């Protein structure tokens, strides 16, 4: 019979071993592209263009936002807010681009359903999401990034509220543009 003290020691050892086993994966998932570094991406899109790359937007600011899944409550709300503010972004030389692990077909249906007029990119393996620290193993985390006209990452948003996020991004974007000019 195992004593309580020995049992707790075994449980502690097992927990420590499990944490040690998974820690490198957790660290890799939380790795983020640092500010003031080039912010690359090239992914398939729901539009007829095939693939979209950051280089397609040279000379413009880019809001690159990652979200978990098409047609879910938070993701729909966030997309609607970006769509609602799209003219404001256009007026300040800024493009909106969404990224999730959903398929091109799902993105096309989501855009049609919500009347979205900005591209949604598909990242089913998390290739780009991982670079930005926005991957949870099977879907993208809700994070956003501001990229300047030269392709340099200037701002990161994590732990955000989809209902007000677009307004927060617009405010920060205007601040960054004022500093850059």
N, C-alpha and C positions, 0 to 999 in steps of 0.2 A: 504494500500500500504506500502511495506517495504522500508525503506530508504536505501540508498547505504551503509551507515555505518553499519546498522543492517544486511544487506545482506552479507557484507564482514565478519562480526562477525560470522554469521551462517556458511559460507563457511570455515572459519578458524577452528571453533569448529568441524565441520564434518571431515575435514582433520586430525585434531589432534586425533579425536576418531578412525579414520581408521588406522592411524599410530600406535596408542597405541594397537589396536586390533591385527595388524600383526607383531609388533615388536618382540614378543617372538618367532614367527616362523622364522623370519629373523635371529635372534641371533642363534637359534638352527641350521640353515642351515650353518652358518659361523663358527660353532664350529669346531676346528681342533684338531687332535691328536697332543699333544705337542712333540717337539723334545726330544730325549733321553728317550722315553718311549716305551714299547713293542708295536709293530705294527701288530695287528692280522688281519687275513682275512681267510675265507673259503667260496668259491663260486663255483657254477657249471661252467664247462668249455666246450668249443667247441670240445675238444679232447675226445677220448674214455675213458679217465680216470675217468669221472664222476664229481668229485669235486677236487678243488685245494686249499690247505691250505698253509699259510706261513711256517708252520712246515715242509712241504715237501722240503723246500729249505735251511734248517739249514746248515751252513757252507758256504753258498754263499751269495753274495750281491744280492739284488733284486731291480729292477726299477719297481715300481708299478705305472702305469700311467692310469689315468681316462680320458675318452674322451666322447663327447656327442653322436655320432651316426656313425655306420658303413656306408660306401659308401658316406660320405659327403666330400667335398673338403679338409678341414683342417684336418679331422681325417684320411683320406686316405694318405695325405702327411706325417703326423706325423708317421703313421704306416710304410710307405715306408722307412722313414729315420731310424727308429729303426731296420727294417729288413736289410737295407743296412749296418748298423753298427753292426749287430748281431755278426759277427766274432770278432770284437774288444771287445765287451762285454764278449764274451766267453773266450777270452784270459786273461781277468782280473777277472775271476770267478764270473760273474754276469749274472743273468737271467732277461729277460724282460717279464712283464706280463701286459696286457691291461685289463681294466674294463670299461664296459658301461652297460646301461639298455637294450641293444638289446638282442634278444633271442639267444639261442644256435645255432639254424638253421641259423640265420643271421650272426653270428660270423663265422660259418663254411663256408658259401658262401663268406664272406669277406676275410677270410684266403685263400681260393682257388683262388679267383679273383686276390688277391694281392701277392700270393705266400708267405704268412706270415708263419714263422716257430717258432712262440712263441705263448703261450696260450692267449686266450681272455676269460675273465670270464664274466658271466652274472649276473647283479645286478638289476633286474627289479623293486624292491621296494626301492632301494637305501640303503638297510641295511648297507652295508659296506661303500658305498660312503658317507653316513652321518657321520660315525665315522671319516672319513678323511676330513670333511668339503667340500666335493665335490659333493653335491647333490643340484639340482635346482627344486625339486618337482616332476619331471617326467624324468629327465635325469641327467647324470653326468656332472660336470664341467670339463674343461680341466686343470687338475692339475697332478703333478707327485711327487713321494716320493722315496727317497733312504733309503733302509732298510739294516742294516749290517748283517753279518753272524750269529749273535746271536738273530736276530729278533727285533732289536731296530731301531726306526726311527731316521735317522741322517740328512736328508735334505728334504726340501719342496720347490717345484717350483709352483708358481701361475702366472697368467697373462703371459703365455708363447707364443712364436712364433713357430708353428708346423714345419716350414721350417728349423729352426736351433736348435730346442730343443734337439735332440739326441746328438748333438755336445756339447751343454752346460752340459748335464747330464754326458757325458763321462769325460769332463774336471773336473767337481766337484767330480765325483766318484774317479778319480785318486788322487785328492787332499786328499779326505777323507781316501783312502786306504794308502797313504803315511803317514798320521798322525797316523793311527792305527798300522802301522808296526814298 
